[in-house]
Amino acid sequence: MALAGPSSALLSSSSSACLRRLNPLLLSAACRRPPGGQRRAARRFCAAIASEADVFASPEVAKSFDFTNEERIYKWWESQGFFKPNFDRGGDPFVIPMPPPNVTGSLHMGHAMFVTLEDIMVRYFRMKGRPALWIPGTDHAGIATQLVVEKMLAAEGVKRTDLTREEFTKKVWEWKEKYGGTITNQIRRLGASCDWSRERFTLDEQLSRAVIEAFIRLHDKGLIYQGSYLVNWSPNLQTAVSDLEVEYSEEPGNLYFIKYRVAGGTRDDFMTIATTRPETLFGDVAIAVNPEDKRYAQYVGRLAIVPLTCGRHVPIIADRYVDPDFGTGVLKISPGHDHNDYHIARKLGLPILNVMNKDGTLNDVAGLYSGMDRFEAREKLWSDLVETNLAVKKEPYTLRVPRSQRGGEVIEPLVSKQWFVTMEPLAEKALRAVENGQLTILPERFEKIYNHWLTNIKDWCISRQLWWGHRIPVWYIVGKKCEEDYIVARTEEEALTKAQEKYGKSVEIYQDPDVLDTWFSSALWPFSTLGWPDLSKDDYKHFYPSTVLETGHDILFFWVARMVMMGIEFTGSVPFSYVYLHGLIRDSEGRKMSKTLGNVIDPLDTIKDYGTDALRFTLSLGTAGQDLNLSTERLTSNKAFTNKLWNAGKFLLQNLPDRSDVSAWDALLANKFDTEASLQELPLPECWVVTGLHGLIDRVSTSYEKFFFGDAAREIYDFFWGDFADWYIEASKTRLYHSADKLAAARAQSVLLYVFENILKLLHPFMPFVTEELWQAFPYRKQALMVTPWPTTDLPKDSRSIKRFQNLQSLIRGIRNVRAEYTVEPAKRISASVVATADVLEYVSVSLQGLFILQFGKQFQADIFL
């Protein structure tokens, strides 16, 4: 939800307009000027802690917050070491492992979302005194990075295959050194307070050692095996890809109806099959119908002739998997090219026939169609079916086409020899972690999805046919079959030693050419970044397990669940206590952002136009697990919020004692209003706003602890804009400008400073830059805002002051409404009468005289009922 306040500025050089909006009883211009007719000359306040660094600007000299200051503030924070965990105040560490973006990546709104939420968490718990560690890093992104470098080489007229593997990987490392830091620099621009001294890369030496160790331990337990199974195959990339790297799109296509004659039958004995991929019929191993479908009961147990295969016969079987209402109710079983068919074939013990080469052309099984591209063969095959009178019809049909997330090509289900991890025993432990409360998933509804996926988990294909990545630590014996003789080792030297012990000194070995799935190394991220498998590392001992894993709900299966399984398997502990899942960022109409739709909002452009704080605050207003619609209207509204804060800071700085007045500042800073007595001594407006602040601190702190960040943001926004700025700042002007009572003025100054300072603290995790700039603008800052202790909770509150001030607000609004209803000119005075109990009349008269310098008689002409 967009939060908006009055479009007019909070304060101007003359406060006349603001007071008129607040006070329906017009004040004279003379009454609104400070003593002497002029405001104090502007003074620049800089914090002692930052005075020498010349980092911060002040509202006293800057009209508005300058977004270009953000990078300077960020560098100052980092130079002071504030991003590193500090054990001085004790407490359990708060640890977040950053989801490593691809090293090829460029900042998008998904990154902005996770950076915002994770930075809110780490800044809050840092201020709470816990040693806070946010571990940054990037992923080597095997497929994406190899594609980028291949395209770069292609522009130079060089193919990957023109180079040796070593030459190509050297080129990739050169590219990484030159361009790999782009995404991390952009993440810094968002204000991410992560410990960059601990930045990791999944191909770092330490993390690579962890990957090899994990593979070997799983293999030694019998959980890693090699076999030929159906995988998602990318013909252009020439590699298997994970389910996450396959995106399905609805595209126009055709449904082809083909005759399969029944062997031994008449010309009228045939079964019509509907398929979207007729080229796969060469891989048919059976024809299936539903056992309850009476239309085909007579053919079950007989044989069908596969068209255009020179009379190849396949059995006609019955299986409940077949939907009798889809198409013709007859299903061709092509297990080498369809995931569902593959599972049916394995269940029924049917053979698996592959008709396709790895480049997407048909192989020799296709006979005359051998060597043809799969899509070319489809058209040729249909033409031949028509010619042989085996084609029934072709209908337009909307296809759900699997495409490569990286290259955009159509993915082919293909049987290929790969390395797999047996997942079931690992999944059982991960399921128990949620059941027994060791792991909490937020929002809770995602627990069902997590449980469902782990309960129905399939073995994980972890090998990829790439050159960039962690090479599989398996060596084969020259002259021996790979399936029978291979050696798993940490290094080539270790593999050779093992081979020589078994086969003699003359043995020759070669390493498996495949690399591991990028998600395999990412699954180790929470503990490999802290030094595992070396359990003696200080970071591992101090910061593992982590506290929270925050990421998008779309990778709950592919990354989060795997981290849980690997963490339990290798460390004996769940790698984090909480999983916080955010939704996707969509445009203002709820559509997914895409270049095709032209609705992509660039975070860096947004920061340039609206500031980082406005972007972060807007993103934080979403609800966990739900998608957020982002619009320029929301950003504009929250940019206005930044300006409102700045103007409030300007007002305070113009109305607080001179910096040189040490005793006055000592007195101001000494007022904490943390006792019942100190609260009761305050006049109604001051007591009301301080009570409201104390309640706000409690509610916001609770929301932070529960990860209800949207609720916390709205609470702070409403209190600052609705209570502090619109009501209390206006009320304070009578103390500051019109009262001869110096004690009352000093008390108002103390309350203004006390409330505003605490608002800055509460708001800092959301809007770190403007709050730090404002904090540093006030004198006698002993430390930076980002490392200042969080406000104390359970401070005294006066509920009576809340009710009384609400009555006062109702009175003022009532008079304002009467003036508007009768279109009373702003300069015209009117009189009003208040009808209420004696108690109400007493505090109303006192408060209104204090607020507005009004003289109340016993009778007024208009009645306002409270």
N, C-alpha and C positions, 0 to 999 in steps of 0.2 A: 504494500500500500504506500502511496506517495504521501509524504507528510508536508504540509504547506502551512505557512504562517502568513501574517499580513504582508502584503506586497511592499508596503512602505518601510523605510528604514526605521530601526528601533529608536535611534537618537539622531537629532540634527543639531545644527549650531544653536537653534532656538528650540526648546522643548515644547513650544506652544501647541503645535499640532497634536503631539502625542498626548498632552494633558487634556486637550479637548476631547480626543477619542476616549480617554479613560474617564474623565470627569464631565458629566452632563451639565454641571453647574459651572458656568464659564468663570475662569480666573482671569484677573487682569494681567496685562503684560508685565506690569511692574512687579507683581507678586511672583512672577516666574523667573526673574533674573537673580543670580546670586548676588550677595552683598557687594557693593561697589560697582554694580552694573556690568562687570566683565568676568568671564571665566578666567581661571588661572592660565598663565602661559603654558603652552604644551611642554611636557617634560619627557625625555626619553629615559625609560627604565630598562636596565639590562641586568640579568642575574649575575651575581658574583661568579657563579660557577662557569659562566660562558662569556664573561666580559672580555677576556683576552682573546678569545677565539673569533670575535666579531661574526658570530653565526646568526644571531637572531635579530629580527626587526620588531618594532613596537607599534601597537595601534596608535600611540601618541604621534607618530610621524608617518605612518603608512595608512592610506585611506581604507585599504582592504587587504586581506591576506594575499600575499603574492605566491602563486603556485610554484614559481621558479625557485623559491627558497627551500622547497621540499628536499631536493637532492643535497643541498648544503647541510640541512638538518640531519638527514640520514647519514651522511659521511661523518658528521660530528658524533652522532650516537655510536657508530661503529668504531671510530677512533678512540672513544672512551672505554671500549670493552664492554658496553652494556648488553651486547647480544650473547655474551658468554654466561654460563650458569654460575651463580654466586651462592656459596654455601655459608656466608657470614650470618644470615638470619636463621639458619637451620631449616628444618622441614624436609619432607620427602620430595625428591626431584619430580618435576613435571616435564615429561618428555613426549615430543611429537616427532615421528619420522615423516619428513616431507614426501608426498608421493612424487617420485622422480620424473619430471617431464622429459620427453625425448630430447636428446642433444640436438636434434635437427629442428626442434620446435621454435615457434614464434608466438609471443604472448596472445592468448585469446581470452574470452570472458570466462571460460571454464577454469583457466589458471587464476584469473582474478578472483573468482569465487573461493577456490580452496586457499589461496594466499590470505585473503581477507579473514576467513573464518579461523584459520589456524593461527594467524597473527593475533586475532582477538583473544584466543585462548591463552597463548603464551604470554602476552602482555598482561593479561589479568592475573595469571598465577605468578608471574614475576613480581608484580606489585604486592601480591599477597605474601611475598617473602619466600616462596619456594624456589629452589635452584631450578631454573627453567632452561631446557635445552630443546631447540628446534633444529633438527639435523637436515641440512639441505643437500641436494645432489641431483644428478641427471642420469638418465638411462641411455645405454649405448644404442638402443633402438635398431636392432639388427637389420630388418628389412628396409625401414625408412632411410636409414643412413646409407646403406649400400646402394639404394636407388638414387639418392641424391648425388653420390660420388660417381655412379655409372653415368648419370646424365651429364655431369660436369666433364667427364672424360669423353663422352660421345660428342660434345660440342667441340672437342679438340681432335675429333676423328679417331679416337682410341676406344676399342672395346675392352671390357673386363677380361675377356678370354685372350686378349693379346698380351696380357701381363701374367706373370706368375702370381701365385697366391700371396707370397711375401711382398711383391711389388705393389699389388693392389691394396693390401692392408696398410702398407706404408703411406699410400696416397690418402687413405681414409683417416689415418692418424694426423696427417698434415692438415686435412680439411677440418678435423675436430679442433686442432690447436688454433686454427684461424677463425672459425665461425662458431665453435661449440659453446662459447661463453655468452652468446646473444641472449638466450632465454634466461640465464641467471641474472644478467644485468637488468633485464626487463622486470624480473621478479623483485629485484631491489627497488625498482621505481615504485612498486606498490607499497613499500614500507615494511617489507618482510624482515622482522627482527630475529632472523635465524643466525646461528653461529657459523659464519662462513669459514672460520678456521678449521671446521670439521667437515667441510664440503666433500662429498664423495661422488665417484663415477663408477658405474657398475663394472667397468673394465679396469679399474684400479688394481694394482698388484694384490692388495689385501683382499679385496672383494672377489677377485678371480680365484685366489687361493681357497676362499670359502665355498665358491661354486664347485670347484673340483672336489673338495672334501665332502660336500653334500652328495654329489653324484656317487662317489666311492662308497660312502656309508649306506646309501640306499641300495646300491648294487650288492654290497656284501650281505645285506639282509634279504636279498631276493626280491626287492621291490622294483628294480629296474630290469627290463628285459627287452630283447630285440625281436621284432616280428613283422610280418606283412599284414597290414590292416587298411581299412578304408579311411582316408584322411581328406582334408580340404587341400586341393592341389592348385597351385597357381602356375599355369602353363608359361606365362611370360617370365615370371620370377624364377621358375624352375625350383620351387620349394613347397613344402607343406606349410600351411598357415594355421593359426589357432582360430577357434570359433570367434574370438573377439575381433579378429582381423577380417572377418567376413561380414559385409553389410548387405541386407536384403532390400531390394527396391522393386516396386510394382511397375511392370513394363508391359506394353502391348505385345502379344505374341499369338500363337495359334495352338489349338488342340486338334491333333491328328487322329482320325479314326481309321484303324487298319484291320483287315481281315486276317485271322489266323485259322487256317483250315484244320479240321480235326482229322488226324491220321486214320485211314480205314473207313472214313465216312463218305457220304455223297457230296455233291457239289453244294448242297444246302447246309451241310454240317460245318459250320465255321463259327468262330467267336470273334466279336468285334472288340478291339482294345482301343481305348483313348489314351494318348500319350502326348506330352509336350516335347519329348526328345526322341523322335523316331530313330535317330542314328545309333541309339544305344541298344536297339533290338538284337544286334549281333551278339550282345552279351547276355541275352535272355537265357535263363536256366530252368524256368518253370512258368506256368500260367496259373493264377490263383483266383478262386471265387469264394464267396462267403458260403459256408456249409448250409445256411438257411435259405439261400437263393435258389428257388425251384426252377428258374429259367435254365440253369446250367447243371443241375444235379445229374442229368444223364451223361455228362461228359467227364465228371470227376473220376479219376483213375485211368483215363485214357491219355493219349499223346496228342500234342498239337504240333503243327509244322511252322517253324519260324520263317516268315517271308524272306525271299531273296537270299537264302542261305544254302541253296542246293539241297533242300529237303531235310535240314537238321530238325530232329524231334526233341521236344521237351515235355515233361509230365504236366498234366492238368491236376492241380491239387486244391484242397479246400482249407481255408484258414480264416478265423474270425477277424483277423486284422483288416480284411478287405471290406470296404464300405460299399454295399450294394447300390447305394443311391448316387455314388460319384461316377460320372461318365456312364459307362455301360455296365459297371459292376464287375468288370473283368480286369485283373491287374497283371501286367507283365513283370516278372521278377528278374531284375538286372542288378544283382548284388555288387558287381564291380563298379557301379556308377550311381548308386542311390543309397543314402544312409538307411532309410527304412527297409529297403529290399535287402540290404546287407545283414541287418539284424534278423530278418525273417529267415534268410538263408542259413545263418549260423544256428538259429534255433532248430531248423528242420534238417540240418546236415546237408544242404544243397551245395553244389560246387560254386566257385566264384570265378567268373570269366571276365577278363579285362580286355577291352577292345580299343583302348586308347594309349597312344604314346604320351610321354611327359610333356611334349610340346603342343598337345591338343590336337594332333592328327590321329587318324584311325590307323590301327596296326594290322598285321596280317590276318587276324581273326575276321576282319571285315571283308576279306576277299577282294573283289574288284574295286572296292572303295578304299583300299589301303593307301595311306599316304595323303589322303584328302583331309583338309581342315574340317573340324567337327561341324561347323556351320555350313560350309560348302557341301559336305556330305549330306547334311539334312535336306537341302534343297534337291540335290541329285537323287537321293533315296526316294523322296516323295514323288518326284517325276516318274521314277521307275515303277513305283507302286501303282500310280495311276495307269501307266501303260500296261501293266500286267493284271489289271482289274482287281488289285488287292487293296486299293484305296477306297474308303467309303466316303469320307468327306473331311473337310478342313474348316474349322470354325475359329473366329477371333476369340482370343482368351487372354485374360490378364495374368501374366506370369509373376511369380515371386522369385526374382533372379538374384542368386548369390554373387556378389562382386567383391573384389579385393579392395580392402580399405585403402591400400597404398597405391596400387596401379590402376584400379578401376575395371580390370578385366573380369570376365565371368569365371568364377571358380568352378573347378571340376572335381566332383567326388572321385577319388582314384585310389586303387589299392597300391600301397607302396611299402617298402621295407623301412621301418623307422624304429626309433627307441621310445619306449613307453615307461611310465611310472604306474605301478599298481596302486590305485587310489583308495580302495575300500577300507583297508585297515587304518590308513591315515585319516580318512573322513570320520570314522567312528569316534576317534578322540576329539576331533573338532566339534562334533555334534554334542558330545558330553560337556565340553567347555561352556556352551551356552546353557545347557540343561541345568548344570550345577551352579550357575551364576558367576563363573570365573570370567566370562566375557559378556558384556552388555552391548547390544546393538541398538542404536538410536537412529531413526524412530523404531519403536518396538515391532511395528508391522513387518519390517524386513526380516525378522527372525524366521517367519514362515517360509519366505523365499530362500533364505540361507539353508534352512533345514531340508527343504524339498530338494534343492540342488545336491546337497551332500548325501542325501538318502538315495538318490538316483544317479550317483556320480559314475562317470565312465573313466576308463584309464586315460592317462594324459600323454599325448604325443609330444615329446620334448625335443625332438631332433628337427633341425632346419637345414636345408641344402643351400647354405650361404657361406661366404668367406669371412664375413665380419661378425665377430661374436666370440663366445667361449667355446673353443674347440672341444669336442667330446673326448674325454680322457681314456680312449680305447685304442689299442694298437692290435693290428692283425699280423699274422705270420705269412710271409711271402711263400706262396705255394700251397697254402692251406685254405680250406673253405672258411669264410668269415663267420658263419653261424656256429662252426664247431670249435675254432681256435681263435680266441682273442684274449687280450690281457688288459686289465683295468689298472691304471697306475697314475700316480700324481705327476710324474715327469717322464719324459722320453727315456732318460737314463735309468729310472726305476723299471720302466717297461722292458728295456733291453736286458737288464740284469735278470729279470724274471724269465724272459724268453730264453736266455742263454742257459739258465739253470734247467730248463725243461727240454730244450732242443739242441743245445750245444753252442759253442762259441761262434760258429759260422752262420748262425741264424740271422735272417734279415726281417725287419719289421717296418710297418708303415701305419700312420695314424688315420683313424676314421676321418673322412673329409668334412663331415657335418659339424654344425655348431649347435649349441643348446638354445632352445626357445628363450627369448628375452625374458618371458615371465618366470622362467626357472630362477634366474638370478634375482629378479625382483621379489620373488617369494621369500628370499633370505634377507631382504633389506633391513628389517628392524634390528637384526642382531649382527649381520655382516658389517654394517656401518660402524658398529661399536667394538669390533675386534675379533668376533668369533671366527674361527674356532679356538683362538687363544683366550682361554677363560681367565687368564691372569691380567688382562688388559684393564686398566683403571676405568675406562669408559664403560666397558662391559659390566664390571662389578657395580658401578655407581648408577648406571642409567638403563639397565635392562632388568625386567621388562619395561617397555614404554608405557605411557599412561593412556594416550588417545591415538587412534588412527583415524584421520579425517580424509574422506575422499568422496567421489561421486557414486551414487547408488548403482550406476550402470556397470561398475567393475567389482561388485560385491563377490561374484563367483570367481572371476578370472584372476583377481589379485588378492582381495581380502581373505577369502576362504583358504587360498593356498598359503598365505602367510601364517594363518592360524595353524594349519596342518604342519607346515615345516617348522614353525616355532616350537610346537609341542614335541615334534619328533626329535629335533636336534638339541634343544635346550631344556626340555622337560617342563617348560612354562609357556602359558599363553603369551604371545608377544606383546599384547596390550590389553588393558582392562576395558576400554570402551572403543566402539566403532561408531563414528558419527558420519552419517551419510547425507550429503547435500544433493539437491536436485539439479536439473539442467537450466541454463540461461536461455530464455526464448525472447523473441521480439515482442513489441507491445501488443501484437495480435495473437500471441501465444504460439507462433510458428517457430520451428527450429531454425536457427541462424545458418544460412548457407550463402555461398557466393552466387549460386544460381538464382536465388530469390533476391539477391542484392540487399539483404537486411542485416548484414554482419556489422556489429558495432565494435570498433577497435578500441581496446582498453587504453592504449597510449594516446590516441586521439581524444578519447574521453577525458583522460587526465589533463591534457593540454587545455581543453575547453572548460572543464568543470572542477578540476583539482582531484587529487587522489582521495582526499577525505570524503568528498561528496560521492565518489564512486563506491568507496568502501562502505559508507553508511547505507547507500542504496542497496547494495548487495546483501548487507547484513539483515535487512528487513524481511527476508524470506523465511519460510518455515522449513525446518529440517525435513529432508527427503522429498520436498515438493518443488516443482519447477517454478522459476521466477520469471515473470514477464518484465523486461527492461525497456524503459522508454526515456526519451529525452525530457519528458515532462517531470518524471521522478528525479532525474539528475538535476534539472533546473531548480526544483523545489529544495533539494538538499544542498545545492550550492548556496541558495538563499539562507539556509540554516548556518552554513559556515560564516556568511557575512553577518548574520545576527549575533553569533558568538563574538566575532571581531568587534562589532559595535558595542556590545556589552562590555568587553574588555576596555575599549576606548573610554566609555563612560566612567568605569571604576578608576582608571588611571588618572582621569581629569579631576576626580573628586576624592582622592586619598591624599594623605600627608606627603609633603616633600620627602624625597629620599634622605635628605640630610637630617630630618627630624627623627633621630634614632629612638628617642623615648616614645614618641607617638607610634612608631612602627612596632616597638616592643609590646606596647599595650594592645595594638591591633592583633598581632600574631599570638598573643597570650590568650585571647578569647576563643575558647573551644566549645562552649555551650554544651558541655558533656555531663552536666549535673542538672538535677531537677531544679535546684535553687537558681542556677544561672539562667535557665529557661524561663522560670516564673517571673524573673525580674524584667523581662522584655515586654515592651508595649505589644499590643495585639498584632500589628502587621509583621513585626520582627519575630514574635513568637510563632505566628502562623507559618512563615516561610521556613524558619529553622525546623519546626516540627515536620513540615512537608519534606524537607531535605532528609531528615533522619528516617522517615518512612521510606523515602526513595532509596536511600542507601541499603536498607534491609531488603526491599523488593528486588532491586537490581542485583545485589550480591547473590540472592537466591537464584535469580534467573541465570546468572553467569555459571553458578555451580551446577545447574541442571542443563546447561548448554541451550537455554532458551534465549538466544541472542537477539532475535527479532523483538521479543517482549522487552528485553532490557533496553534496546535502542529506542523503542517507542516511549517507554516510561521516562527516560532521560529527556527526550525531545519535548514531550508534553509538559514536563515540569519546568524545564528551562524556558521554553517559549511562552507557555500559558500562565505559569505562576511567577517565575522569577522576573522575566523580561517585561511582560505585559502588566504585571501588577506590582511586584515589590519594588522594582527599580523606580517606577513612577511614584510609589508611596515614599520612597527614601528621599525624594527631591525636597519634600517639605522640611525634612530634618537638615538636609545639607544646605539649602538655599534660603530658607525662611525662618529658621529657628534661631533664637538667641541662646538657646540652651546648648552649650558646647558638649555636654555629656550626651545629649540626645543625638547630636551629630556624630560624635565618636562612636556611639553605639550602633548607629546606622552604618557607618563605615566598617565596623567590625563584622556586622552581619553580611553586608555586601561581599566583603572579602572572603569570609568564612564559607558562604554558600557558593560563590563563584569558584573558589579553589576546589571545593569538593565536586562540583559539577564537572570541572576539567578532569579530575581524577576518574570519575565514573565514565566519562566519555572518551578518555584517552585510548583505550583498546580499539575503539571504533574509528576515531579520527585523530591519529597520533600527531600529525604535523601541526595543525592549527592549535591543538591543545598545548603542545610543547612550546610553540611560539608565544602563546598567550601567557603560559606559566612563567617563562623566562623573562617576560616583559615586566613582571613585578619584582621589586627589590627584595633582597635578603632571601633568595632561594638557596637553600643549602645543598640541594641535589637536583638532578634532572627529574622531570615529571615521570618519565618512564620507569624510574627506579625508586620513586617515592612510595612509601607504604600506602596500601589501600585504606580507604576510610573505615573507621571502626563501626561495627554494627551494634544494634540494640542500644542506641543512644536514647535519652529521654525524649518523650513526646507529650504534647498537651492537646488532647483531643478536643477540649473545649474551645481552644483557639481556632481549630479548623472549622467548627460549626459557626462560631461567631463571625469569622471572616467570610464564610460563605454567605451568611445573612447580609453582610455589608456589600458583598459583590452583587447579590440579588437586588439590593436597594439601588446601587449605582446603575446596574443594567436596566432596572425598571424605569428610572428617570431618563436614561438614554433612549429607551424605547418610546416613552411619551414624547420626548422632543422630536424624535424622528417621525412619529405618527402624525404630529401636528405641524411638521415641517418648520420647527422653530429655528431661526437663523443662529448660526454658531455664536455670534457676538451678543445675542440677546440673553439677558438673565431671566430666569424663571424662579419661582419659589415652590417649595414642596413641603408636604407634611408627612411625618412618619407615624403610623399607628401601630403600636406594638406594646409589649409588656414593659414595665418599668426597668427591668434588668436589661432588655434589649435596647431601650431608649438611652440608657446610661452609656453602654459601651459604643453604641452607634454615634451618639453625639460627641463623645470624647474622640473617637477614631476619626470621624469626619472633620472635626476641628483640627485634629493633628494632621490629617492627610491633606485637607484642602483649604485651610485657613478660613473656615466658614464660621459665621456667627449664627447660631440657631436660636430662634425665639420659641415661644410655646405653641404658636399656631402658624400653619402654612396652608396654602390654598389647594394643593393637589394631594390626594391620599395615595400612598403606595403601601399596599398590604404585604407583609412579609409572611 
